Amino acid sequence: MPNDTSAPATPATPVLGIGMIGYAFMGAAHSQGWRTVGRVFDLPLAPAMAAVCGRDPAAVRAAAGRLGWAAAETDWRALIARDDVDLVDICTPGSSHAEIAIAALEAGKHVLCEKPLANTVAEAEAMAEAARRARARGRFAMVGFNYRRTPALALARRMTAEGRLGVLRHVRISYLQDWLVSPDFPLAWRLRREQAGSGALGDLGAHAVDLAQHLAGEPLTAVSAQTETFVRERPVPGGSPGEIGPVTVDDAALISGRLASGALASFEVSRVAAGRKNALRVEVNGTLGSLSFDLERLNELHFHDHTADPAEAGFRRIHVTEDSHPYLSAWWPAGHGLGYEHTFTHQAHDLLQAIAAGTDPDPGFEEGLQVQRVLAAVEQSAAENSVLVPVPAPQPAAVPAG
Ligand SMILES: NC(=O)c1ccc[n+]([C@@H]2O[C@H](COP(=O)([O-])OP(=O)(O)OC[C@H]3O[C@@H](n4cnc5c(N)ncnc54)[C@H](O)[C@@H]3O)[C@@H](O)[C@H]2O)c1
């Protein structure tokens, strides 16, 4: 077994043991976060990468060595039961989130769960309820909407919260990928409703909806939507030659929505937008100005100050690398820039800070549930000719901090 490569604890810093389930894409990204967080930030808790869980014994042992985990397990229940695991980090497909998260919270562990929180509103409600019970025992749960932790988007939130944009009128988000353009792409778990819950909607739309509500500081109250599955059958992985199966999720979704203040939100998410690899673009327009962000240039935020002299006004580029920008004081000198993986370090940082302070992590499971309600309303609207579907109001704790 490899040595524990996570943060060294000084005698004064209590250790928090981490156990992670799933070690592929998000598992690797979260491992990067756990490996770096204690070496970059001064923390009140020292995360120890205690154990990782997968189903194949040889493969999970290899992943433990590669990613820096001290031990490997092949049953997630055994991982939860370990005395050296205080926090369970769930990096598996959505179909397993509810069962694992509820079991971990009931076992007295903190939980970090990847998005979307669950595959259905009923599952998400049960998870939020388990998180409420755990909170009373001093255990906390967070959902992994990592794009909030991009410094430029964290700065955007700071500016909307400070009122720099005035009264918001529009939030406009597109999140486009192209890995499903080819009809030969196999019927992977992300294309099966029973495993993924939905398609581009839950995969990309969950991030977009969370960001819109987070940046605006208010929930969506109603949505109207269209969804489409362009390629309805795909090759079955590991099936007999020529075997195909039905795609049971959407390839793309178009959503218009209304925020609580009356501002309008629009979203386009797709996994068949040829040439777009992971193109997340965000724009917010208010009475005093606008903000614009493009993940392909993630160290930049564009700001238009509408109170400036029109002769000189216009979008100006803020290079979000200054000490005074969110998260940046712990990193490199101004101008050197961060990347995608740093969002996971920041996510680990924010969660450890919340646990140490005994405060709710942001976003908690209530907010994950609220996003799930929006996704369900989108699917209902799409199934009913784009009728406007109300989104139930979140519980007070789920209203984005603002
Ligand atoms: N935050 C983001 O930007 C982001 C990006 C991609 C995926 N995700 C989310 O992360 C989650 C995982 O997605 P991914 O891309 O890492 O998927 P993946 O297919 O790359 O990895 C899933 C992992 O889960 C493991 N697994 C599945 N069932 C298991 C079980 N019962 N016990 C133990 N291990 C199990 C698989 O072996 C694999 O290691 C999903 O909820 C997805 O929506 C989030």
The ligand as a Gaussian input file, in Angstrom:
#p B3LYP/6-31G(d) Opt

LIG

0 1
 N      -18.378000      17.924000     -10.940000
 C      -18.182000      17.641000     -12.222000
 O      -17.776000      18.484000     -13.003000
 C      -18.473000      16.247000     -12.719000
 C      -17.886000      15.798000     -13.901000
 C      -18.139000      14.474000     -14.289000
 C      -18.960000      13.673000     -13.530000
 N      -19.533000      14.155000     -12.409000
 C      -20.404000      13.301000     -11.581000
 O      -19.578000      12.399000     -10.840000
 C      -20.215000      11.126000     -10.700000
 C      -19.308000      10.061000     -11.290000
 O      -19.023000      10.395000     -12.641000
 P      -17.616000      10.020000     -13.329000
 O      -17.500000      10.882000     -14.521000
 O      -16.526000      10.004000     -12.343000
 O      -17.975000       8.536000     -13.788000
 P      -16.949000       7.389000     -14.179000
 O      -17.714000       6.413000     -14.996000
 O      -15.698000       7.990000     -14.732000
 O      -16.588000       6.746000     -12.753000
 C      -17.556000       6.106000     -11.954000
 C      -16.824000       5.267000     -10.941000
 O      -17.773000       4.684000     -10.046000
 C      -17.405000       3.328000      -9.826000
 N      -18.576000       2.605000      -9.304000
 C      -19.791000       2.494000      -9.880000
 N      -20.595000       1.784000      -9.055000
 C      -19.869000       1.460000      -7.952000
 C      -20.139000       0.743000      -6.770000
 N      -21.346000       0.192000      -6.554000
 N      -19.155000       0.605000      -5.850000
 C      -17.945000       1.156000      -6.062000
 N      -17.628000       1.843000      -7.187000
 C      -18.581000       2.006000      -8.114000
 C      -16.894000       2.882000     -11.181000
 O      -16.163000       1.703000     -11.108000
 C      -16.033000       4.104000     -11.541000
 O      -14.795000       4.048000     -10.850000
 C      -21.563000      11.261000     -11.399000
 O      -22.535000      11.606000     -10.451000
 C      -21.349000      12.419000     -12.371000
 O      -22.536000      13.121000     -12.696000
 C      -19.285000      15.411000     -11.980000

